[in-house]
């Protein structure tokens, strides 16, 4: 999936529309609590500024509900202010008719459009638009307004590449014939995730955690055909255990997925592994009494983390891997002591990197976990997309990437 890069074009004097993922967390006072996504976007933005482009940055933030009073808390104003600090030059926040501001930019200047999700048309799904001409018209009109602001389109928002949002798909569709490129973040995602799916160094070990089998079913089915070993953790492991007849107490399970779990284990044999033991408690609480359960979990308790035998076995497997892909925590890592398994996996992944393995950490909770462990800079790649990275690993098509120019 080789795509045209910003390194392949001359942007001097060109109006460049740059789709970023600046969906940062804000506290109750609308202050940014983690600017990681802004920092991650800087290499692409700085490259385009240095090249003399006239940049219009755009992103969404949160999920506006159409209520002016509550939605104002989702303004990108704090992001514009932080970009101004980091870039050392003004980044104006633009709402309403942006044409005058955009067309008034000089080479190397940039502005930021207000939250795209303040426009209903941004999130109209293509399937609905196909069946409703009015919705299609709304989406096309909004995309057309954005496309009219640019001579070049750049997608560097991997976290939303699995969505058919107007800014992600309809805009580049309407800009056919003009340069449509990827930025550095998307290029990195395509390299690491793409190589993992198509040509991994072996042994290739996948670690999947999280709450529900249903959330990861597509990834499990797809990756079983590609990986050498698949290690299961998190609450989803108890669906597999219960499907095999084990007593799991009050652990979170999906009974409607039991047959699927049995089928997957029968198909994979010893290539799919579930925990040998669990850390169980009656409640998710830092001061809860815990018990290591190597067999049945008591009826009044639930499994909340992988146990010591599982940690040792999983880490032994990771120590021999040449490629590791990890998506999802091993337990309720937000609440110690149920973070032990997740931290142990994070350390094992970092150690594997130090001996030359290619290590990829999926977005969302697993990315948060490895950052909390202080090991994010000790793995090959931390994905910027939670749902996007998972869908990419499933092998789903990404229309927002397909529409861009081939290299």
ABEGO torsion letter per residue (X at the ends): XBBBBAAABBABGBBBBBBBBABBBBBAAGBBABAAAAAAAAAAAAAAAAAGBBBBBBBBBEBBAGBAAAAAAABAAAAAAAAAAAAGBBBBBBBEBAAAAAAABBBGBBBBBBBAAABAAAABBAAAAAABAAAAAAAAAAAAAAAAABABBBBABAAAAABABAAAAAAAAAABGBBBBBBAAAAAAAAAAAAAAABBBOBBBBBBBEABAAAAAAAAAAAAAABABBBBBEAAAAAAAAAAGBBAEABBBBAAAAAAAAAAAAAAEAABBBBABBBBBABBBAABBBBBBABBBBAABBBABBBAAAAAAAAAAAAABABBBBBEBABBAABOAAAAAAAAAAAAAAAAAAAGBBBBBBBEAAAAAAAAAGAAAABABBBABBAAAAAAAAGBBBAAAAABBBX
